[in-house]
Structures are given as structure tokens and as C-alpha cells.
Amino acid sequence: MTAYLNGKFMPIAEAKISPLDRGFLFADGAYEVIPVYGRYGFRQEEHMRRFQVSLDGIRLPNPHTPDEWRALIKQIIANAPFEDQQLYIQVTRGADVKRDAAFPVNVPQTVFMFTAPMAKPSAEMRANGVACITAPDIRWGRCDLKTVALLANSQARQVSVDAGCTETIMIRDGYLTEGSASNVFIVKNGTLYTPDLTSCLEGITRATVLTLADELGLKVIEKRITRDEVYCADEAFFTGTAAEVTPIRELDRIEIGCGSRGPITEKLQNAFFDIVNGRNPKYAHWLTKV
């Protein structure tokens, strides 16, 4: 795989950073992941706007202009040997000459990018759903930012791995927040519910689903959702760059709805794949051609 590090493209095995890099020592950095379908970046501009929000949220200057980022993204996507990709972008506060929690002065940021083949849900997962499990949400309070402080997310994800499940749904103070790497939706009596943005990341796929739900004439309510409301839902699914739109067939060994993909989830999936596969001209502007 090809990587970009501090101004140079190189094989990822050759990419090296200082052990004093603040991303390594303090998780002092932000990241973004852009899905790429057939070498088209999906909602690339929205992803980069969210990246700017994350950088601003931790007071980290953006090392590149929007046009500079577009040129770098175009080159790394074009150089990859695969059509469908996940593009990872990370900026840290850089490497000082000492370990000090205070922000360093006049230290250049570390800028890193790489692409990998897109890890998509299987056809069976899309059609029949997956098993998930709940765990306490122990992350820091700024979960609206995509920072590299992901230990709590990693711990949550391992809970699902240990249980033989696909995703961990996090609960804080009795209410659903999000998955370890996803946003979560439920359907009850034909209405679509999802946690409001006070308790979850503003996911790009989440926003896409909300747009599609409106087009399909679905009523959507953003609110706090209890664990029991998920258990009693008619349908449930989670969304994300890697997850796309994945149905939840059971949560904590409790069957959700019919125990498979529900009809509203299927409609939203179909509408989503029409866009990313270029079959919906209305949203052609969401696909950035390399």
C-alpha cells in the first residue's frame, strides 16, 4: 500500500515517525476516513469539513488548504491498485524534543494518509443482519470530534469480538449513544429514530440516511433512546464508512423485530447503494472523481 507522510509518497512500510510524536504520546491528533467507490470519493467535501471541525475542536491548525488536500487525495487514490478504498487521513501536533503535555511552539504537524481496500459487509450480513452487544460508553466527553484517542472505542470493539458479535452498541446513563465505530438507528411503527447529536458523532453516512429517509417519506425523530427501546424495536441498523447500512438482527442475544433485515432498512440500503454506485443522478455531486 502507498502512504503519504509529511510531503512524500512512499510504501507504507517505509513510513516512520518520531517516538516523540504527540499522536503517539498523547493521542494529540485528529483523523478522517473517506469511502471511495470505483475511485470516486463519497461525500469527500463533507468528510473534509468534518475533519476541519475536529482540528478546530482540539486547537490544531490545518496544515493544508482545501485545494492542497484535494490534490493529495486525488493522487493517493489514483496510485492505489484497487477501485474501492478506505482513505485514512491523520494530522497530529507533531514531534517535540521532549515529552510535555503543553502544546509545543513552532513544531510542524505530522501529516499521514494511506488507502486500503474497502472492508464491506458481506451480502449475507446486508441481507440477514448481524448480532451486536451492548457495553458502557466510557469515552471522553468530546465524542463529536474524530480524534486519535480511540482506546475506549477499541476496548468496546473487543467486547463484541469476544462475544462473537459484529459491533458493540454503547450505552451511557441508560441511553444509546452510538456503536464503537458507527451510528445506530431503530425503526418503530414506521418511524425512524436515532440519537441526537448531543450524544453521537455527526456521521456522514448517518446524514446520508437521514436525507434518504426524508425522500422516502419516512418520519424521523432524533432523540435519546433507551436500551429497552432498542430491544423492542421493529428494526435496527447501524451506519458508517465501513458498515454502510448494516441491519442488526439481535442485540444482547435478544432478537430485534423479525430477527433479520426489515423492510425500511432494505429500502434505505437500496437507496444508499443507488447513490454510491452512481445510479442516482440527483446525488452525482456526492461522488468526487479522481
URGI-V482174 format. One record per helix or strand of 3 or more residues. SS is the DSSP state (alpha for helix, beta for strand). FROM is the first residue (numbers start at 1). TO is the last residue. Records with the same first field share a line. If there is no record, write none. Layout:
SS=FROM-TO / FROM-TO
//
This chain:
beta=2-5 / 8-11 / 29-37 / 40-42 / 85-92 / 110-117 / 130-136 / 167-172 / 175-179 / 182-188 / 191-194 / 219-222 / 235-240 / 244-251 / 287-289
alpha=12-14 / 22-26 / 44-57 / 66-79 / 123-128 / 151-162 / 204-215 / 227-231 / 263-276 / 281-286
//
